[in-house]
């Protein structure tokens, strides 16, 4: 039924007495990957702890960019389950080609990194943010037209200011409708990134004034969820029609235990 509905995978979370678990099922013939969720943070947790966190809306209309990090290259010493693990994560998202990818569709990033020391996989989810480069926070508010003093229409409200310079150059301790200040000394903290973060847009991007050729600072804002996953086993087929076990974290122990039980029967 999955292919008829254009559903390629099923992700099922369950809660056990030990820890939450996750199963990734590739429809309709498998394999099935079973993980134990070692640690996690929900989207609301990250939004509550970050000043720059924001909810996701239109970004979900396009698939994220998948980044696989710290996985060892294929070799004779590479554990055989890691290439299958990488392919399984890659199959979760449609393949993307740099030659045909539209820049405006690159709105999110999913980072999956392998922790060799712990034997776990870290899952991170980010939104791509593009900001004016080399300007202070207050100038950026004027350029983008939004800020704490924005009206419900989303337009920056400077009606209480006598001059736009009052808004841009208010010094420390000076009263103002919005409070706060922005000076030459503090503006350095507001400039988004350095030359390593700045890019020249190859084509128009979503957002105000993000036109082709403009220099912009690119930043990733984590929106969650955040998970640390430990692979427990990989089986052929799908739940209810599972086949052979292709990988098991306790495979060596189970082989020794099975051999021990065979010897005790002699």
C-alpha positions, 0 to 999 in steps of 0.5 A: 500500500505504501508505493500506491500512496507514494510513501517510501519509508515508515519511521516508528518511535516506541517507548520502552522501559529502557529507552525510546527506540526508532525503527526505519522501515523501507517500504515495501521490501525492507530492510528495517533498521532498529535504533535505540535513542540514547539522547534527544531534544524536541523542537520545542526544547530547542526553541525554548533555549535559543534566542534565534530559534524559530518555527518552520513553515514554508521550508517544509515544501522542499526536501532538505539537503542531506549532509553525511559527516565523519563516516569512514570511507569504504575499505577492508577495515570498515565495518560492513554495516556502515555503508548500508547505514549510509545508503539507508539515510540517503534513501530517506531523501530524494537525490539532489543534483548541484547542476539542476538544484534551484537555489531557492529550494535549498531551505533546510539541512539535515546533518547526520554524523557518525561518532566513532568513539561512541558508535552512535549517529547524531541527527541534526536539523537546521534551517538555512538563513540568509542575512545581509552581510557586513551590516549591524543588527539595526541596519539589517532590521531596516533592510529586512523591514522587521524587528521587535517594533514591527507591526502585525503587518510585518513592516518595521514601525519607526513612527515613534522615531524623529529620524531614522538616524535616531534608530540606527545610532542610539547610544548606550543608556539613551531612551528610545521607543524600542529600548536598547542601543546600537553603537560602533563598538557593539555593531561588531557583534551584530555583523553576521559572520566573516568572509568564510560565511559570506557568499555571492548569490548565484541566483535569486533567493527567498527573502527581501532583497536577496537578489542574484549577485548580492553578497550575503551571510549564510547561517544555519539555525537549528530547529530540531529535533536533535537525536543521538541514535545507536544502531541495534540491528538491521533485518531483511524485510519489514515488520511482520515479514522480517527475514534474516538478521543482517547486523546485530550490535550484540552479534559476537556475544550471541554467537559465543552464547549459542556456541556455549549452549551447543557445548552444554548439550553434548 
